[in-house]
């Protein structure tokens, strides 16, 4: 039986009949990446945080995707001028999902904002602005190189000690949360990936592998997630 992989949704208002309506959406790129890897993708709508545990009991793995900035108050900081307006409901929901996934030992792939959410869920903080990293016009191209720590699980999954990546973020992991170990860095020292001590089923990257569908190394991140989740299916 193929494992079910939950992907947390991005709430946004869309022009539909009869009036603009708040929808729970996610980029098709995440859905396609999970499906290509052999998983069954399921979009998880933004719900009350207390429902996260019950919902996470029904999936075998979790993708925390990209999106807007996490509210700085969540990690004990005031907003920097460059920080975008937060979505408090999404923040609360995804932080609850991250906590529920960790409590259940679910495989997790955290991407861009998702990596930041995971770090905050573990008590860490963020760098609120990184110059020169947001290059959304080149979302499907290599913008810079990322160095991977020798012997890290991330390096093993990517089968490399350095990879080219796209770069759509302007924030990044700053103060590491409990058990968070940086294992990937861009040339300027920005954290581009991390692992969590004692949790080999959890990986976090700052770039967007779902937008590099023709690169087997990048798609290997989704294959690893699905493989890890398959080990939980009875």
Secondary structure by P-SEA (a helix, b strand, c coil): cbbbbbbbbbbbbbbccccccccccccaaaaaaaaaaccbbbbbccccccaaaaaaaacccccccccccccccccccccccccccccaaaaaaaaaaaaaaaaaccbbbbccaaaaaaaaaabbbbcccccccccccccccccbbbbbccccaaaaaacccbbbbbbccccccccccccccccccccccccccccccccccbbbbcccccccccccccaaaaaaaaaaaaaacc
